[in-house]
Amino acid sequence: MKEAIKLDNNISYYNQHLINNIIDKMFSKFDFNKDGEINYSEFLAATVCKKQVLTKANLRFAFHHFDTDNEGYITKNDLKEVFKRSG
């Protein structure tokens, strides 16, 4: 993003500096695991509208997906089963 800002002749050096600071702040907030990169999960977590995604129906679906034996809770074995199914 910073390189693209440098190439835009319509943005003054002063504004480039301000924009770069904003980019740095955004990056530090999106990079949840602080590895210097924004992975797909971090990008989704930062950009998806949580009100639309975190509905009771979606959370219930996700819980049942991970509760593979339908015991009402998620165990280590449930997680192993889900990841085994997913490859």
N, C-alpha and C positions, 0 to 999 in steps of 0.2 A: 504494500500500500504506500509505503514511504517513497519508493522508487517512482511510482506513478505520480505522486504529488510533485516530485522534482521535475518531471517531464512536462507538467502543465505550465505553460508560459504565462497564463492568466493569474497565477497565484504568486504573490510577492514573497520574497525571502522571509520577511517577518511573519506572514500568514502561514508559510510552510512550517516554520518553527512551532507556531501555535497548534497547527494541525497534527504535527508529529507528536507533540505532547499529549494531545487527545488520543491519538492512536496508541501510544504507550500505556496510557491509563486504561483504555478499553481492553487492550491485550492482557494487561495484568489481571483484570477482573474476569476475563473469559478463560484464561489459562489456569483452571482450577487446581491441577496437580503440579503447577509451577515447573514444567519440564521445558519451557521455552517454545512450545508449539501449541496450537489450538487444534485438538483432534475433533473428529466428527461428533462425539458425544458432548464435548465441551461447547462446540458450536451450537448444537441443538439446545442444550440447556440454557444457553445465553440468549437464543433468538426465538425460541418457540413460545407462543402465547400460553402461559401456564393455565390460565382460566379455561381455555378450550381443551387442553390435553389432560389436565388433572381432574377429570370428572369422576364421579363415583363409579360410573359404568366402566370407564377405562381402568381405574385402579382395581376394581373387582376382577376384571378380565386378566390384568397383569398378575394379581395375586393368585388366581386360580391356575394360571399358566405355570407359575413356579411351585405351587402346592400340588405336586404331581400325584401324590397318594390321597388327596382330598381329606387330610386329617385336620385341616383348619389352621395349620401353621406350616412354615417353610423350614425344612431341615437342610443340613449339609448334603444329605443324600438326594433330596429334591433338586438342589442346585446342580449336583453332579449329573443327574438324569436329564435335566433341561439342557445342559451344555453338551452332553453326549448326543442328544437328539439333534442339536444344532450343528454338530460337527466341530 
